[in-house]
Amino acid sequence: MCGAALCNVWITENGRETMATKSKKVAAKKNDGVVKVALLGFGTVGSSVAKVLAQSKFAGIELTHVYNRSVARKKESAAAKFVPATAKWTENIDDVLKSNVDVVIELMGGLNPTEGWLKKAITSGKHVVTANKQLIAYKGVSLQRLAAQNNVQLVYNAAVAGGVPVIPGMKQGLGGDRMQRISGIVNGTCNYILSRMETGADYATVLKDAQQLGYAEANPSADVDGFDARAKLCILSRIALHADLNPDEVATQTISSVEAVDFMYAKELNCTIRQISRAQLEGTVVHARVAPMLVPMDSPLAWSHGTQNMVVTSGLYGGDVVFSGHGAGGEPTAVAVVSDLLAVAQGAKSVELPVRKRQVTGEFMAPHYLRFVVDDKPGIVSSIAGALAKVGANIDSLLQKPGYPKHKLPFVVTTEPCLTSTIEKAMHAIGKLDCMLEKPMTLQMLVADDTAE
Ligand SMILES: NC(=O)c1ccc[n+]([C@@H]2O[C@H](COP(=O)([O-])OP(=O)(O)OC[C@H]3O[C@@H](n4cnc5c(N)ncnc54)[C@H](OP(=O)(O)O)[C@@H]3O)[C@@H](O)[C@H]2O)c1
């Protein structure tokens, strides 16, 4: 493999498919036309990549190295049978970095030591395929620059929405549009939890089920508190909005405070609740947020259930485009990784447009859903209305379901569109009222034509 690999073609020789090259320059590459591949990480995705490669038998591609710690343990796993007998298992990263492999597939995750190792791979002329969203969210711009300087490719289409080709779809298919906003469901764990809660289950039970099914980690914070989704949102913003954001500056809100009662009230409003990651560029500022939001039942975002992912892009010229499918799981993600490998092997370059460092704010102009749990006394509604009026927020509706005790009464107020910061100010004051038994809950309501301010 080399920078001139664009000349690679698939041909049939003597009835056998093989990868060949048209130019002498490529034909003289170091591995005689065979693309040698190293896997870093033999976990859920890494072992599935080995399986897909073994079963699909793509001609001209050879898995030559598998790097992982505790190799003896990995070699005993059921998936080890998919690793060719000729491949070298190793616990020494230098066996890969100092080898003649053409493509390093990184499926370990994390920032360290991964970033340093991938830099070494790139500077030694190896292409890199990775599914590592945290690494790409935080270090993607500098790694991409390094890859360009070294005339190799860095491809990460599996990093967002696993098996759903959102990144290549946006790069290749929508690169010609001027994207105005993106919104989506990019964390399958949260979608599993919230779409199960929609049918009446409570948060704690569903989280436990998600952990038993392997959808959620023992410590579910990265998923439920929105950190996983915000890394993905930053990657999508870079591609769609050409905006380089610092993930730490993107506002997040946990789904763990959403309760069954919120789904009941959401239903009254003809909505459901999903963890939404959204970003839009206004002038030079990106408005971005990852939070549970009320989603109208007629929005495609309301239709995604279980671990499904969905991303809706809105372009100036092309309008809305929806991507949806299995956002996670070893095999769906392996499909994205192997597709990246095939593209790199064939020298197919992705569209890269310049990105700019952008300021980010969590401010949106949107209607809001406010849920209070109070010890019911006369004058509560007027106190809440007064606090909202004081910041200039108008009430749109008030909902109170019967059947709750007066001493612990949940009820809901929805507002007309107002700024996030305006609502936060009012909720801060309302939270201090004596009658409030719990911290009031605020959810943005997603509407088709809402704006960022
Ligand atoms: N799973 C998904 O559905 C999915 C979807 C999209 C993207 N991704 C991304 O794909 C990557 C891999 O995910 P995964 O689910 O396959 O993770 P995983 O099951 O935890 O696999 C990671 C593998 O890498 C090994 N490893 C980690 N750090 C290492 C280190 N410093 N040195 C040596 N070996 C190391 C682990 O070894 P041990 O077994 O010893 O821990 C494990 O075998 C992550 O970046 C993840 O965000 C995953």
The ligand as an SDF file (V2000), in Angstrom:
LIG
                    3D

 48 52  0  0  0  0  0  0  0  0999 V2000
  -19.0060   -2.2820   20.9350 N   0  0  0  0  0  0  0  0  0  0  0  0
  -19.6550   -1.4960   20.0800 C   0  0  0  0  0  0  0  0  0  0  0  0
  -20.8240   -1.7280   19.7490 O   0  0  0  0  0  0  0  0  0  0  0  0
  -18.9560   -0.3210   19.4620 C   0  0  0  0  0  0  0  0  0  0  0  0
  -19.6420    0.4590   18.5050 C   0  0  0  0  0  0  0  0  0  0  0  0
  -19.0000    1.5460   17.9140 C   0  0  0  0  0  0  0  0  0  0  0  0
  -17.7030    1.8310   18.2900 C   0  0  0  0  0  0  0  0  0  0  0  0
  -17.0710    1.0690   19.2540 N   0  0  0  0  0  0  0  0  0  0  0  0
  -15.7110    1.4280   19.5980 C   0  0  0  0  0  0  0  0  0  0  0  0
  -14.8500    0.3610   19.2220 O   0  0  0  0  0  0  0  0  0  0  0  0
  -13.7550    0.2870   20.1170 C   0  0  0  0  0  0  0  0  0  0  0  0
  -13.7020   -1.1360   20.7050 C   0  0  0  0  0  0  0  0  0  0  0  0
  -14.8970   -1.3700   21.3810 O   0  0  0  0  0  0  0  0  0  0  0  0
  -15.2620   -2.8310   21.9530 P   0  0  0  0  0  0  0  0  0  0  0  0
  -16.6950   -2.7690   22.3230 O   0  0  0  0  0  0  0  0  0  0  0  0
  -14.7980   -3.8730   21.0330 O   0  0  0  0  0  0  0  0  0  0  0  0
  -14.3780   -2.8360   23.2810 O   0  0  0  0  0  0  0  0  0  0  0  0
  -13.8930   -4.1180   24.1080 P   0  0  0  0  0  0  0  0  0  0  0  0
  -14.8170   -5.2500   23.9290 O   0  0  0  0  0  0  0  0  0  0  0  0
  -13.6160   -3.6390   25.4830 O   0  0  0  0  0  0  0  0  0  0  0  0
  -12.5230   -4.5030   23.3870 O   0  0  0  0  0  0  0  0  0  0  0  0
  -11.3410   -3.7870   23.5590 C   0  0  0  0  0  0  0  0  0  0  0  0
  -10.1960   -4.7620   23.4450 C   0  0  0  0  0  0  0  0  0  0  0  0
   -8.9760   -4.0380   23.4870 O   0  0  0  0  0  0  0  0  0  0  0  0
   -8.1610   -4.5640   24.5270 C   0  0  0  0  0  0  0  0  0  0  0  0
   -7.4130   -3.4420   25.0890 N   0  0  0  0  0  0  0  0  0  0  0  0
   -7.9240   -2.2870   25.5580 C   0  0  0  0  0  0  0  0  0  0  0  0
   -6.9410   -1.4650   25.9710 N   0  0  0  0  0  0  0  0  0  0  0  0
   -5.7910   -2.1420   25.7520 C   0  0  0  0  0  0  0  0  0  0  0  0
   -4.4450   -1.8180   25.9790 C   0  0  0  0  0  0  0  0  0  0  0  0
   -4.0780   -0.6710   26.5080 N   0  0  0  0  0  0  0  0  0  0  0  0
   -3.5160   -2.7480   25.6460 N   0  0  0  0  0  0  0  0  0  0  0  0
   -3.8910   -3.9280   25.1150 C   0  0  0  0  0  0  0  0  0  0  0  0
   -5.1400   -4.2880   24.8750 N   0  0  0  0  0  0  0  0  0  0  0  0
   -6.0860   -3.4030   25.1910 C   0  0  0  0  0  0  0  0  0  0  0  0
   -9.1150   -5.1880   25.5240 C   0  0  0  0  0  0  0  0  0  0  0  0
   -8.4640   -6.1820   26.2710 O   0  0  0  0  0  0  0  0  0  0  0  0
   -9.1250   -6.7790   27.6190 P   0  0  0  0  0  0  0  0  0  0  0  0
  -10.0870   -7.8020   27.1840 O   0  0  0  0  0  0  0  0  0  0  0  0
   -7.9800   -7.2990   28.3690 O   0  0  0  0  0  0  0  0  0  0  0  0
   -9.7930   -5.6080   28.3200 O   0  0  0  0  0  0  0  0  0  0  0  0
  -10.1740   -5.7760   24.6030 C   0  0  0  0  0  0  0  0  0  0  0  0
   -9.8320   -7.0270   24.1100 O   0  0  0  0  0  0  0  0  0  0  0  0
  -13.9710    1.3810   21.1530 C   0  0  0  0  0  0  0  0  0  0  0  0
  -13.2860    2.5270   20.7520 O   0  0  0  0  0  0  0  0  0  0  0  0
  -15.4620    1.6220   21.0800 C   0  0  0  0  0  0  0  0  0  0  0  0
  -15.8310    2.9270   21.4840 O   0  0  0  0  0  0  0  0  0  0  0  0
  -17.6610    0.0090   19.8390 C   0  0  0  0  0  0  0  0  0  0  0  0
  1  2  1  0
  2  3  2  0
  2  4  1  0
  4  5  1  0
  4 48  2  0
  5  6  2  0
  6  7  1  0
  7  8  2  0
  8  9  1  0
  8 48  1  0
  9 10  1  0
  9 46  1  0
 10 11  1  0
 11 12  1  0
 11 44  1  0
 12 13  1  0
 13 14  1  0
 14 15  2  0
 14 16  1  0
 14 17  1  0
 17 18  1  0
 18 19  2  0
 18 20  1  0
 18 21  1  0
 21 22  1  0
 22 23  1  0
 23 24  1  0
 23 42  1  0
 24 25  1  0
 25 26  1  0
 25 36  1  0
 26 27  1  0
 26 35  1  0
 27 28  2  0
 28 29  1  0
 29 30  1  0
 29 35  2  0
 30 31  1  0
 30 32  2  0
 32 33  1  0
 33 34  2  0
 34 35  1  0
 36 37  1  0
 36 42  1  0
 37 38  1  0
 38 39  2  0
 38 40  1  0
 38 41  1  0
 42 43  1  0
 44 45  1  0
 44 46  1  0
 46 47  1  0
M  CHG  2   8   1  16  -1
M  END
$$$$
